[in-house]
Amino acid sequence: MIGLTSERITEELRSFSAKLAQGGQTLRDLGEIETGVSPREAVYQEDKLTLYRYQPRVAQPHPVPLLIVYALVNRPYMMDLQEDRSMIRGLLDAGLDVYLIDWGYPDAADRELSLTDYIHRYIDHCVDALRERCGQDAINLLGVCQGGTLSLCFSSLYPEKIRNLVTMVTPVDFHTPDNLLTHLIRHVNVDLLVDTLGNLPGQLLNFTFLSLSPFRLAGQKYVDLTDILDDAQALRNFLRMEKWIFDSPDQAGAAFRQFAKDFFQQNKLIKGEVNIGDRRVNLGNIVMPVLNVYAAQDHLVPPAASKALAECCGSRDYTEFSFQGGHIGIYVSGRAQREVPPAVAAWLLAR
């Protein structure tokens, strides 16, 4: 029995070494890992921001454009990661005319950019550019995660410019008991942090996100990686995700200061106490139709944090859509491709 066990261990070590060797060759042959797969063109630029239009995939896309506002803390190509894992492609296939704001990479010159700049200037200018380009008084808005929170603020301040609002894995109540990120940030001296660093390094935020689920996000997946080292396509898909995870822009200091203090620490959004410039954000002003999409197993934005919107927005046409998955799975899982873009598109096209 001991001899058989030793032979089995030896064989497993030999097989593991062979996989590593094959994996090294596979990695060398992969080439550049591309980001974003759907054709697009820049239609507006301001500072480091670029507004993209994705090439329609139907002959006559819907005349009301859909603008996607992504979070500041990650890169938006998660929405278009690969051919069979692209929420944007699903929306295009459904006949929508899709645009997206790419925030770029803030640097030291941007440390004084505030939420006022992002909402009253950048988002507003992009919305106005699309209204003029498409000949529409109001457009459709889809806000993702932190971008959804910014979209809520914008829709409250400029309700006449938004025809329909879709929020996706968007925090509204930042003080739900299961909000791990809030528990981490609540006791941070944000002023000292920003005064010391200027902009908040993206890698610092990335480490914070990984620490919320360290075994799964920073350990187990690399153990499982050995099972696909001989599969070039699976390995390429894995590396696309890794590239996105660690492609974390720095955060403009002034904007991070206000978001961390007003939203995470003091939960002002749901209290109606957020000021953007000299204007107060009142979620009751959100009277356009609202579709609130959340992920039932979300570890970053718990469902309760998103569902709180139902009690504080002013819309009489409010709908919730629960996706049975997590914060990342809602963009890239096979189930998400089958369920989420068709649901969002059907809701929008009905209005």
Residue frames as qw, qx, qy, qz and C-alpha x, y, z in Angstrom:
[[0.000, 0.885, 0.465, 0.000, 0.00, 0.00, 0.00],
 [0.303, -0.789, 0.109, 0.523, 2.82, 2.40, 0.86],
 [0.418, -0.136, 0.607, 0.662, 4.53, 1.61, -2.45],
 [0.220, 0.613, 0.666, 0.363, 1.36, 2.28, -4.42],
 [0.132, -0.933, -0.262, 0.211, 0.88, 5.59, -2.58],
 [0.379, -0.599, 0.333, 0.622, 4.45, 6.63, -3.34],
 [0.371, 0.163, 0.691, 0.599, 4.01, 5.69, -7.00],
 [0.104, 0.805, 0.565, 0.152, 0.80, 7.71, -7.18],
 [0.237, -0.882, -0.031, 0.406, 2.48, 10.75, -5.62],
 [0.417, -0.340, 0.518, 0.665, 5.39, 10.44, -8.03],
 [0.298, 0.422, 0.710, 0.477, 3.05, 10.19, -10.99],
 [0.012, -0.908, -0.417, 0.046, 1.03, 13.21, -9.86],
 [0.311, -0.759, 0.184, 0.541, 4.20, 15.27, -9.43],
 [0.397, -0.063, 0.651, 0.643, 5.38, 14.19, -12.89],
 [0.193, 0.659, 0.660, 0.305, 2.01, 15.11, -14.39],
 [0.151, -0.924, -0.221, 0.273, 2.01, 18.46, -12.59],
 [0.374, -0.541, 0.381, 0.650, 5.51, 19.26, -13.87],
 [0.344, 0.231, 0.711, 0.568, 4.43, 18.38, -17.39],
 [0.064, 0.842, 0.532, 0.070, 1.41, 20.71, -17.09],
 [0.253, -0.847, 0.024, 0.466, 3.63, 23.54, -15.91],
 [0.391, -0.259, 0.571, 0.674, 6.02, 22.99, -18.81],
 [0.233, 0.498, 0.716, 0.430, 3.16, 22.90, -21.29],
 [0.083, -0.898, -0.396, 0.173, 1.65, 25.97, -19.66],
 [0.324, -0.638, 0.226, 0.661, 4.86, 27.91, -20.12],
 [0.274, 0.037, 0.682, 0.677, 4.82, 27.14, -23.82],
 [0.070, 0.706, 0.681, 0.180, 1.13, 27.99, -24.11],
 [0.190, -0.863, -0.192, 0.426, 1.75, 31.34, -22.41],
 [0.316, -0.419, 0.426, 0.737, 4.60, 32.14, -24.79],
 [0.193, 0.226, 0.758, 0.580, 2.38, 31.43, -27.78],
 [0.071, 0.718, 0.651, -0.235, -0.63, 33.48, -26.66],
 [0.282, 0.430, 0.231, 0.826, 0.65, 36.90, -27.68],
 [0.097, -0.156, 0.220, -0.958, -1.02, 40.14, -26.61],
 [0.029, -0.486, -0.846, 0.217, -4.17, 39.83, -24.50],
 [0.022, -0.393, -0.325, -0.860, -6.66, 42.21, -26.08],
 [0.032, 0.357, 0.635, -0.684, -9.19, 44.25, -24.08],
 [0.456, 0.543, 0.200, -0.676, -12.64, 44.83, -25.51],
 [0.435, 0.046, 0.819, 0.371, -13.80, 43.00, -28.62],
 [0.361, 0.734, 0.575, -0.010, -16.62, 45.03, -30.18],
 [0.402, 0.330, 0.230, 0.823, -15.80, 47.65, -32.85],
 [0.167, -0.852, -0.400, 0.294, -16.29, 51.22, -31.64],
 [0.415, 0.512, 0.089, 0.747, -15.45, 54.82, -32.50],
 [0.262, -0.388, -0.382, 0.797, -14.74, 57.88, -30.39],
 [0.098, 0.721, 0.528, 0.437, -17.47, 60.52, -30.81],
 [0.211, -0.915, 0.004, -0.342, -16.56, 62.97, -28.04],
 [0.727, -0.031, -0.395, 0.561, -13.49, 63.70, -25.92],
 [0.203, -0.887, 0.059, -0.410, -12.80, 65.96, -22.97],
 [0.365, -0.702, 0.585, -0.180, -9.64, 65.92, -20.87],
 [0.095, -0.315, 0.942, 0.065, -8.90, 62.19, -20.34],
 [0.600, 0.291, 0.621, -0.411, -12.51, 61.14, -20.98],
 [0.144, 0.155, -0.713, -0.669, -13.55, 59.47, -24.24],
 [0.667, 0.251, 0.418, -0.564, -17.14, 58.80, -25.25],
 [0.077, -0.176, 0.885, 0.424, -17.39, 55.76, -27.53],
 [0.760, 0.227, 0.055, -0.607, -20.15, 54.59, -29.82],
 [0.489, -0.142, 0.853, 0.112, -20.26, 50.85, -30.47],
 [0.230, 0.164, -0.656, -0.700, -20.89, 49.76, -34.02],
 [0.726, 0.053, 0.261, -0.634, -24.56, 48.72, -34.31],
 [0.195, -0.140, 0.958, 0.159, -25.27, 45.07, -35.06],
 [0.385, 0.573, 0.719, -0.079, -28.73, 45.65, -36.57],
 [0.345, 0.457, 0.431, 0.698, -29.70, 47.67, -39.63],
 [0.167, -0.677, -0.148, -0.701, -31.85, 50.18, -37.75],
 [0.366, -0.146, -0.700, 0.595, -30.87, 50.56, -34.07],
 [0.187, -0.790, -0.569, 0.128, -33.34, 52.19, -31.70],
 [0.261, 0.756, 0.071, 0.596, -33.29, 55.99, -32.11],
 [0.450, -0.848, 0.136, -0.244, -32.92, 56.67, -28.36],
 [0.527, 0.481, -0.632, 0.303, -29.25, 56.07, -27.45],
 [0.826, -0.538, -0.169, 0.027, -28.17, 54.12, -24.37],
 [0.207, 0.756, -0.468, 0.408, -25.27, 55.68, -22.46],
 [0.861, -0.297, -0.366, 0.191, -23.31, 53.39, -20.12],
 [0.098, -0.831, 0.366, -0.407, -21.66, 55.09, -17.14],
 [0.835, -0.029, -0.501, 0.227, -19.10, 52.73, -15.63],
 [0.636, -0.729, -0.105, 0.231, -17.41, 52.95, -12.24],
 [0.139, 0.923, -0.349, 0.087, -14.31, 55.09, -11.74],
 [0.550, -0.608, 0.570, -0.058, -12.45, 52.31, -9.94],
 [0.665, -0.037, 0.701, 0.255, -12.08, 49.79, -12.78],
 [0.049, 0.281, -0.553, -0.783, -11.85, 49.75, -16.56],
 [0.656, 0.265, 0.221, -0.672, -15.11, 49.44, -18.54],
 [0.473, 0.337, -0.710, -0.399, -13.98, 46.68, -20.92],
 [0.235, 0.008, 0.916, -0.325, -15.43, 44.20, -18.41],
 [0.587, 0.437, 0.338, -0.591, -18.69, 44.95, -20.25],
 [0.732, 0.611, -0.184, -0.238, -17.13, 43.69, -23.50],
 [0.534, -0.596, 0.592, 0.097, -14.56, 41.14, -22.33],
 [0.209, -0.193, 0.871, 0.401, -14.75, 38.53, -25.12],
 [0.309, -0.031, -0.595, -0.741, -17.00, 37.55, -28.00],
 [0.534, -0.363, -0.727, -0.231, -19.18, 35.16, -25.99],
 [0.449, -0.544, -0.518, 0.484, -18.94, 37.17, -22.76],
 [0.158, 0.083, 0.096, 0.979, -20.03, 40.67, -23.74],
 [0.110, 0.621, 0.630, -0.453, -22.97, 42.50, -22.23],
 [0.149, 0.573, -0.169, -0.788, -22.47, 45.28, -24.76],
 [0.116, 0.112, -0.825, -0.542, -22.72, 42.82, -27.66],
 [0.011, 0.420, 0.901, -0.109, -25.94, 41.46, -26.17],
 [0.127, 0.681, 0.331, -0.640, -27.42, 44.96, -26.00],
 [0.135, 0.448, -0.486, -0.738, -26.32, 45.65, -29.58],
 [0.037, -0.085, -0.947, -0.308, -27.85, 42.39, -30.79],
 [0.069, 0.574, 0.753, -0.314, -31.14, 43.46, -29.20],
 [0.268, 0.711, 0.455, 0.465, -31.18, 46.57, -31.39],
 [0.304, -0.897, -0.162, 0.276, -29.93, 49.25, -29.01],
 [0.465, 0.743, -0.137, 0.462, -27.60, 52.10, -29.96],
 [0.770, -0.553, -0.179, 0.263, -24.90, 51.79, -27.28],
 [0.267, 0.783, -0.279, 0.488, -22.44, 54.43, -26.05],
 [0.801, -0.442, -0.281, 0.289, -19.97, 54.23, -23.17],
 [0.059, -0.945, 0.258, -0.192, -17.89, 56.70, -21.16],
 [0.852, 0.017, -0.270, 0.449, -14.25, 55.66, -20.76],
 [0.350, -0.932, -0.042, 0.084, -12.86, 57.75, -17.90],
 [0.524, 0.682, -0.383, 0.338, -9.22, 57.10, -18.82],
 [0.760, -0.217, -0.400, 0.463, -6.42, 57.14, -16.25],
 [0.196, -0.970, -0.027, -0.140, -6.30, 60.11, -13.86],
 [0.703, 0.171, -0.301, 0.621, -2.83, 61.40, -13.01],
 [0.384, -0.344, -0.387, 0.764, -1.38, 64.01, -10.68],
 [0.030, -0.098, -0.202, -0.974, -2.91, 66.83, -12.72],
 [0.469, -0.392, -0.564, -0.555, -6.37, 65.47, -11.90],
 [0.330, -0.144, -0.779, 0.513, -6.10, 65.32, -8.12],
 [0.158, 0.193, 0.341, -0.906, -8.56, 68.22, -7.68],
 [0.401, -0.155, -0.629, -0.647, -11.26, 66.69, -9.90],
 [0.328, -0.015, 0.655, -0.680, -14.38, 66.43, -7.75],
 [0.286, 0.397, 0.872, -0.028, -17.73, 64.69, -8.04],
 [0.272, 0.767, 0.182, -0.552, -18.99, 68.05, -9.27],
 [0.115, 0.555, -0.606, -0.558, -16.64, 67.73, -12.24],
 [0.123, -0.009, 0.972, 0.201, -17.67, 64.14, -12.96],
 [0.206, 0.548, 0.795, -0.163, -21.43, 64.76, -12.72],
 [0.198, 0.836, 0.229, -0.457, -22.13, 68.39, -13.62],
 [0.125, 0.719, -0.459, -0.506, -19.40, 68.53, -16.27],
 [0.050, -0.293, 0.896, 0.330, -18.33, 65.17, -17.70],
 [0.253, 0.341, 0.905, -0.034, -21.57, 63.17, -17.57],
 [0.294, 0.741, 0.340, -0.498, -23.67, 66.23, -18.43],
 [0.165, 0.638, -0.456, -0.597, -21.50, 67.07, -21.44],
 [0.084, -0.088, 0.951, 0.286, -21.68, 63.48, -22.71],
 [0.274, 0.527, 0.767, -0.241, -25.46, 63.38, -22.27],
 [0.273, 0.774, 0.071, -0.566, -25.83, 66.70, -24.12],
 [0.028, 0.464, -0.708, -0.532, -23.53, 65.48, -26.90],
 [0.142, 0.161, 0.964, 0.155, -25.75, 62.43, -27.42],
 [0.274, 0.666, 0.547, -0.426, -28.97, 64.44, -27.24],
 [0.242, 0.731, -0.222, -0.598, -27.67, 66.69, -30.00],
 [0.037, -0.328, 0.854, 0.402, -26.13, 63.87, -32.06],
 [0.074, 0.235, 0.964, 0.097, -29.27, 61.70, -31.98],
 [0.253, -0.289, -0.311, -0.869, -31.88, 64.48, -32.02],
 [0.536, -0.474, -0.698, -0.018, -33.45, 63.38, -28.73],
 [0.290, -0.775, 0.092, -0.555, -34.61, 65.51, -25.81],
 [0.620, -0.543, 0.498, -0.271, -33.77, 62.69, -23.37],
 [0.528, 0.396, -0.747, -0.083, -31.62, 59.55, -23.56],
 [0.916, -0.331, -0.202, -0.099, -31.45, 56.20, -21.77],
 [0.000, 0.732, -0.597, 0.328, -28.83, 55.84, -19.03],
 [0.936, -0.174, -0.305, 0.021, -27.27, 52.62, -17.67],
 [0.107, -0.791, 0.497, -0.342, -25.09, 53.06, -14.58],
 [0.873, 0.023, -0.476, 0.100, -22.84, 50.26, -13.38],
 [0.681, -0.275, -0.430, 0.525, -21.72, 49.85, -9.74],
 [0.271, -0.500, -0.178, 0.803, -20.23, 53.18, -8.62],
 [0.014, 0.046, 0.471, 0.881, -21.21, 54.50, -12.05],
 [0.265, -0.564, -0.735, -0.267, -24.78, 53.66, -11.11],
 [0.345, -0.656, -0.421, 0.523, -24.49, 55.83, -8.01],
 [0.161, -0.285, 0.201, 0.923, -23.17, 58.69, -10.14],
 [0.107, -0.280, -0.694, -0.655, -26.06, 58.07, -12.57],
 [0.282, -0.670, -0.675, 0.123, -28.57, 58.30, -9.72],
 [0.251, -0.570, -0.150, 0.768, -27.09, 61.66, -8.75],
 [0.056, -0.086, 0.465, 0.879, -27.19, 62.88, -12.34],
 [0.174, -0.434, -0.777, -0.421, -30.77, 61.67, -12.91],
 [0.274, -0.686, -0.553, 0.384, -31.87, 63.43, -9.75],
 [0.192, -0.552, 0.024, 0.811, -30.27, 66.70, -10.83],
 [0.212, 0.328, -0.470, -0.792, -31.21, 66.51, -14.54],
 [0.515, 0.220, 0.800, -0.214, -34.38, 64.37, -14.72],
 [0.559, 0.685, 0.104, -0.456, -35.53, 66.08, -17.91],
 [0.274, 0.664, -0.625, -0.305, -32.51, 64.67, -19.79],
 [0.079, -0.191, 0.978, -0.024, -33.05, 60.99, -18.91],
 [0.645, -0.043, -0.393, -0.654, -35.85, 58.99, -20.50],
 [0.932, -0.268, -0.206, -0.127, -35.20, 55.67, -18.73],
 [0.106, -0.727, 0.627, -0.259, -32.68, 54.79, -16.01],
 [0.943, -0.052, -0.330, 0.005, -31.08, 51.37, -15.53],
 [0.245, -0.749, 0.566, -0.242, -28.91, 50.76, -12.47],
 [0.902, 0.128, -0.412, 0.006, -26.77, 47.63, -12.24],
 [0.765, -0.244, -0.399, 0.442, -25.19, 46.30, -9.01],
 [0.118, 0.623, -0.051, 0.772, -25.49, 49.87, -7.71],
 [0.363, -0.313, -0.659, 0.580, -25.10, 50.79, -4.02],
 [0.185, -0.694, -0.276, -0.638, -27.78, 53.10, -2.65],
 [0.648, -0.726, 0.085, -0.215, -27.81, 52.29, 1.07],
 [0.493, 0.571, -0.587, 0.294, -24.13, 52.05, 2.02],
 [0.203, -0.427, 0.679, -0.562, -24.79, 50.99, 5.61],
 [0.897, -0.121, -0.250, -0.343, -26.52, 47.64, 5.23],
 [0.695, -0.590, 0.404, -0.078, -25.14, 45.19, 7.84],
 [0.897, 0.039, 0.373, 0.236, -23.58, 42.90, 5.21],
 [0.475, 0.861, -0.085, 0.158, -21.64, 45.64, 3.40],
 [0.844, -0.277, -0.009, 0.460, -18.04, 44.52, 4.02],
 [0.488, 0.444, 0.074, 0.748, -16.54, 47.39, 2.04],
 [0.247, -0.814, -0.068, -0.521, -18.24, 49.95, 4.24],
 [0.799, -0.593, -0.040, 0.086, -16.95, 48.20, 7.35],
 [0.764, 0.024, 0.044, 0.643, -13.42, 48.58, 5.97],
 [0.283, 0.514, 0.134, 0.799, -13.77, 52.22, 4.94],
 [0.368, -0.824, -0.370, -0.222, -15.87, 53.51, 7.81],
 [0.608, -0.749, -0.011, 0.263, -12.94, 54.05, 10.18],
 [0.674, 0.209, 0.155, 0.691, -10.35, 55.22, 7.62],
 [0.134, -0.739, -0.075, 0.656, -9.05, 58.78, 8.04],
 [0.622, 0.603, 0.420, 0.271, -9.94, 59.74, 4.46],
 [0.100, 0.993, -0.065, 0.020, -8.66, 63.32, 4.73],
 [0.452, -0.678, 0.537, 0.216, -5.25, 62.15, 5.94],
 [0.736, 0.117, 0.612, 0.265, -5.13, 59.51, 3.20],
 [0.505, 0.764, 0.314, 0.251, -5.91, 61.93, 0.37],
 [0.087, -0.978, 0.184, 0.036, -3.80, 64.77, 1.80],
 [0.571, -0.526, 0.577, 0.252, -0.84, 62.37, 1.94],
 [0.605, 0.082, 0.708, 0.354, -1.24, 60.56, -1.37],
 [0.189, 0.320, -0.325, -0.869, -3.01, 63.11, -3.60],
 [0.730, 0.098, -0.416, -0.533, -4.71, 60.61, -5.88],
 [0.759, -0.291, 0.528, -0.247, -5.61, 57.25, -4.37],
 [0.056, 0.410, -0.843, -0.345, -3.49, 54.53, -6.03],
 [0.783, 0.080, -0.314, -0.531, -5.55, 52.04, -7.98],
 [0.593, 0.156, -0.778, 0.137, -3.49, 49.14, -6.66],
 [0.075, -0.111, 0.680, -0.721, -4.37, 50.11, -3.10],
 [0.662, 0.080, 0.126, -0.735, -8.06, 49.93, -3.91],
 [0.744, 0.222, -0.571, -0.268, -7.52, 46.69, -5.80],
 [0.301, 0.166, -0.848, 0.404, -5.85, 45.12, -2.76],
 [0.367, -0.021, 0.489, -0.791, -8.83, 46.22, -0.67],
 [0.771, 0.152, -0.173, -0.594, -11.30, 44.53, -3.03],
 [0.656, 0.228, -0.720, -0.005, -9.27, 41.30, -3.11],
 [0.067, 0.206, -0.777, 0.592, -9.05, 41.24, 0.68],
 [0.628, -0.076, 0.185, -0.752, -12.84, 40.92, 0.93],
 [0.969, 0.063, 0.122, -0.206, -12.61, 37.36, -0.39],
 [0.058, -0.757, 0.630, 0.167, -8.91, 36.48, -0.23],
 [0.580, -0.143, 0.800, 0.064, -9.06, 32.69, -0.54],
 [0.653, 0.540, 0.530, 0.010, -11.22, 32.69, -3.67],
 [0.386, 0.922, 0.030, -0.026, -9.85, 35.82, -5.36],
 [0.076, 0.853, -0.515, 0.042, -6.16, 35.55, -4.48],
 [0.384, -0.417, 0.820, -0.074, -5.56, 31.83, -3.92],
 [0.695, 0.173, 0.684, -0.140, -7.94, 29.18, -5.19],
 [0.651, 0.720, 0.059, -0.234, -8.17, 30.49, -8.74],
 [0.207, 0.749, -0.621, -0.106, -4.41, 30.10, -9.20],
 [0.461, -0.198, 0.860, -0.094, -4.57, 26.54, -7.93],
 [0.695, 0.465, 0.507, -0.210, -7.32, 25.83, -10.43],
 [0.329, 0.800, -0.311, -0.393, -5.26, 27.48, -13.18],
 [0.229, -0.411, 0.856, 0.216, -3.14, 24.34, -13.57],
 [0.578, 0.301, 0.750, -0.112, -6.16, 22.54, -15.01],
 [0.544, 0.789, 0.263, -0.109, -6.31, 24.82, -18.07],
 [0.261, -0.719, 0.422, 0.487, -2.62, 25.42, -18.80],
 [0.367, -0.056, 0.791, 0.487, -2.83, 23.24, -21.89],
 [0.272, 0.700, 0.651, 0.112, -5.95, 24.98, -23.25],
 [0.324, 0.089, 0.121, 0.934, -4.94, 28.16, -25.10],
 [0.203, -0.561, -0.399, -0.696, -8.45, 29.61, -25.35],
 [0.618, -0.672, -0.409, 0.014, -9.32, 28.95, -21.70],
 [0.610, -0.312, -0.137, 0.716, -5.99, 30.42, -20.64],
 [0.169, 0.301, 0.229, 0.910, -6.54, 33.50, -22.80],
 [0.397, -0.673, -0.419, -0.462, -9.96, 34.02, -21.20],
 [0.684, -0.560, -0.323, 0.339, -8.43, 33.64, -17.73],
 [0.500, -0.124, 0.003, 0.857, -5.76, 36.23, -18.53],
 [0.041, -0.557, -0.348, -0.753, -8.33, 38.66, -19.91],
 [0.552, -0.740, -0.352, -0.157, -10.02, 38.59, -16.52],
 [0.698, -0.403, -0.146, 0.574, -6.70, 38.92, -14.69],
 [0.350, 0.239, 0.160, 0.892, -5.75, 41.89, -16.84],
 [0.256, -0.686, -0.329, -0.596, -9.02, 43.61, -15.96],
 [0.683, -0.635, -0.335, 0.131, -8.70, 42.87, -12.23],
 [0.628, -0.423, -0.015, 0.654, -5.26, 44.45, -12.01],
 [0.270, 0.385, 0.297, 0.831, -5.90, 47.28, -14.49],
 [0.284, -0.763, -0.533, 0.228, -6.98, 49.69, -11.77],
 [0.251, 0.686, 0.040, 0.681, -6.83, 53.45, -12.49],
 [0.251, -0.118, -0.487, 0.828, -5.81, 55.83, -9.73],
 [0.092, -0.775, -0.623, -0.053, -8.70, 57.80, -8.22],
 [0.133, 0.627, -0.006, 0.768, -8.80, 61.58, -8.42],
 [0.283, -0.030, -0.676, 0.680, -8.19, 62.70, -4.85],
 [0.286, -0.013, 0.220, -0.932, -11.03, 65.20, -4.41],
 [0.698, -0.056, -0.409, -0.585, -13.64, 62.86, -5.93],
 [0.622, -0.068, -0.761, 0.172, -12.47, 59.93, -3.80],
 [0.078, 0.045, -0.558, 0.825, -12.54, 62.11, -0.68],
 [0.499, -0.029, 0.082, -0.862, -16.18, 63.07, -1.19],
 [0.747, -0.016, -0.539, -0.388, -17.35, 59.63, -2.29],
 [0.521, -0.001, -0.776, 0.355, -15.67, 57.85, 0.62],
 [0.019, -0.040, -0.541, 0.840, -16.89, 60.34, 3.24],
 [0.482, 0.061, 0.030, -0.874, -20.37, 61.24, 1.97],
 [0.773, 0.065, -0.435, -0.456, -21.42, 57.85, 0.64],
 [0.687, 0.028, -0.706, 0.173, -19.50, 55.14, 2.49],
 [0.283, 0.013, -0.640, 0.714, -18.91, 56.77, 5.83],
 [0.200, 0.149, 0.378, -0.892, -21.95, 59.01, 6.29],
 [0.185, 0.382, 0.897, 0.121, -24.48, 57.28, 3.98],
 [0.123, 0.411, 0.137, -0.893, -25.76, 60.63, 2.77],
 [0.172, -0.010, -0.681, -0.712, -27.28, 59.45, -0.52],
 [0.307, -0.433, -0.834, -0.150, -30.21, 57.62, 1.02],
 [0.224, -0.566, -0.504, 0.613, -30.61, 60.40, 3.60],
 [0.272, 0.848, 0.370, 0.265, -30.96, 63.04, 0.88],
 [0.369, -0.877, 0.051, 0.303, -27.93, 64.96, 2.12],
 [0.673, -0.014, 0.367, 0.641, -25.45, 64.69, -0.79],
 [0.199, 0.892, 0.016, -0.406, -24.48, 67.99, -2.37],
 [0.702, 0.211, 0.384, 0.562, -22.97, 68.04, -5.86],
 [0.204, 0.386, 0.111, 0.893, -21.62, 71.54, -6.21],
 [0.189, -0.041, 0.355, -0.915, -24.32, 73.83, -4.87],
 [0.675, -0.080, -0.322, -0.659, -27.20, 71.42, -5.63],
 [0.499, -0.235, 0.733, -0.398, -28.73, 68.80, -3.34],
 [0.318, 0.070, -0.876, -0.355, -29.33, 65.26, -4.64],
 [0.588, 0.016, 0.478, -0.652, -32.91, 64.20, -3.92],
 [0.110, -0.029, 0.956, 0.269, -33.65, 60.66, -5.13],
 [0.346, 0.554, 0.648, -0.392, -37.32, 61.59, -5.08],
 [0.297, 0.678, -0.198, -0.643, -36.62, 63.63, -8.24],
 [0.022, -0.204, 0.900, 0.385, -35.96, 60.37, -10.13],
 [0.603, 0.307, 0.392, -0.623, -39.40, 60.14, -11.70],
 [0.543, 0.427, -0.561, -0.456, -38.47, 58.44, -14.98],
 [0.975, -0.067, -0.131, -0.167, -38.92, 54.64, -15.32],
 [0.152, -0.690, 0.693, -0.143, -36.23, 52.75, -13.37],
 [0.951, 0.041, -0.304, -0.048, -34.89, 49.21, -13.81],
 [0.314, -0.739, 0.556, -0.214, -32.75, 48.15, -10.85],
 [0.895, 0.199, -0.400, 0.001, -30.58, 45.09, -11.61],
 [0.349, -0.702, 0.566, -0.253, -28.75, 43.44, -8.72],
 [0.593, 0.261, -0.762, 0.002, -26.81, 40.22, -8.13],
 [0.792, -0.506, -0.170, -0.298, -28.17, 37.89, -5.47],
 [0.887, -0.288, -0.094, 0.347, -24.68, 36.65, -4.45],
 [0.348, 0.779, -0.132, 0.505, -22.89, 40.01, -4.70],
 [0.708, -0.392, -0.331, 0.485, -20.10, 40.30, -2.09],
 [0.328, 0.065, -0.018, 0.942, -19.27, 43.94, -2.97],
 [0.340, -0.115, -0.027, -0.933, -22.75, 45.44, -3.33],
 [0.150, 0.182, 0.934, -0.267, -25.17, 43.32, -1.28],
 [0.030, -0.498, -0.730, -0.467, -28.70, 43.06, -2.72],
 [0.241, -0.776, -0.518, 0.268, -30.16, 45.06, 0.17],
 [0.285, -0.478, 0.086, 0.827, -27.83, 47.94, -0.66],
 [0.018, 0.058, 0.597, 0.800, -29.30, 48.13, -4.17],
 [0.179, -0.530, -0.795, -0.234, -32.92, 47.29, -3.37],
 [0.189, -0.538, -0.425, 0.702, -33.09, 50.27, -1.02],
 [0.023, -0.032, 0.353, 0.935, -33.70, 52.38, -4.14],
 [0.180, -0.474, -0.790, -0.346, -37.32, 51.18, -4.27],
 [0.323, -0.701, -0.563, 0.294, -38.21, 53.13, -1.13],
 [0.266, -0.644, -0.062, 0.715, -36.55, 56.43, -1.99],
 [0.151, -0.001, 0.517, 0.842, -36.84, 57.09, -5.72],
 [0.372, 0.354, 0.278, -0.812, -39.85, 58.95, -7.07],
 [0.265, 0.143, -0.737, -0.605, -40.57, 56.70, -10.06],
 [0.734, 0.065, 0.333, -0.589, -44.02, 55.18, -10.48],
 [0.903, 0.360, -0.200, -0.123, -42.53, 52.69, -12.96],
 [0.180, -0.676, 0.701, -0.139, -39.93, 50.89, -10.85],
 [0.963, 0.104, -0.198, -0.147, -38.79, 47.34, -11.68],
 [0.393, -0.649, 0.651, 0.001, -36.23, 45.04, -10.07],
 [0.874, 0.325, -0.347, -0.105, -34.33, 42.24, -11.76],
 [0.614, -0.605, 0.504, -0.053, -32.46, 39.72, -9.62],
 [0.669, 0.501, -0.546, -0.059, -29.56, 37.88, -11.24],
 [0.910, -0.401, 0.099, -0.040, -28.58, 34.64, -9.52],
 [0.797, 0.291, -0.153, 0.506, -24.84, 35.25, -9.42],
 [0.549, -0.544, -0.161, 0.614, -22.11, 37.54, -8.12],
 [0.005, 0.857, -0.014, -0.516, -20.72, 41.00, -8.77],
 [0.053, -0.491, 0.659, 0.567, -18.43, 39.85, -11.59],
 [0.311, 0.184, 0.919, 0.157, -20.58, 37.01, -12.85],
 [0.353, 0.723, 0.455, -0.382, -23.33, 39.43, -13.80],
 [0.242, 0.767, -0.329, -0.495, -21.05, 40.69, -16.60],
 [0.209, 0.553, -0.758, -0.276, -19.20, 37.61, -17.80],
 [0.454, -0.033, 0.876, -0.157, -20.95, 34.36, -16.88],
 [0.034, -0.135, -0.828, -0.542, -22.74, 32.37, -19.55],
 [0.067, -0.619, -0.766, 0.158, -25.98, 32.68, -17.61],
 [0.049, -0.646, -0.144, 0.748, -25.61, 36.46, -17.51],
 [0.012, 0.207, -0.570, -0.795, -25.29, 36.62, -21.30],
 [0.112, -0.348, -0.876, -0.315, -28.52, 34.67, -21.69],
 [0.221, -0.679, -0.675, 0.187, -30.49, 36.63, -19.10],
 [0.237, -0.617, -0.217, 0.719, -29.25, 40.16, -18.41],
 [0.042, -0.199, 0.372, 0.906, -28.87, 41.95, -21.79],
 [0.154, -0.380, -0.767, -0.493, -32.19, 40.56, -23.12],
 [0.269, -0.675, -0.634, 0.266, -33.98, 41.63, -19.93],
 [0.193, -0.528, -0.048, 0.826, -32.48, 45.15, -20.01],
 [0.005, -0.037, 0.558, 0.829, -33.17, 45.56, -23.73],
 [0.174, -0.498, -0.804, -0.273, -36.76, 44.28, -23.48],
 [0.238, -0.688, -0.486, 0.483, -37.45, 46.65, -20.60],
 [0.127, -0.439, 0.156, 0.876, -36.01, 49.63, -22.48],
 [0.029, -0.081, -0.693, -0.716, -37.67, 48.83, -25.80],
 [0.153, -0.595, -0.788, -0.028, -41.05, 48.55, -24.09],
 [0.194, -0.795, -0.320, 0.478, -40.64, 52.17, -22.96]]
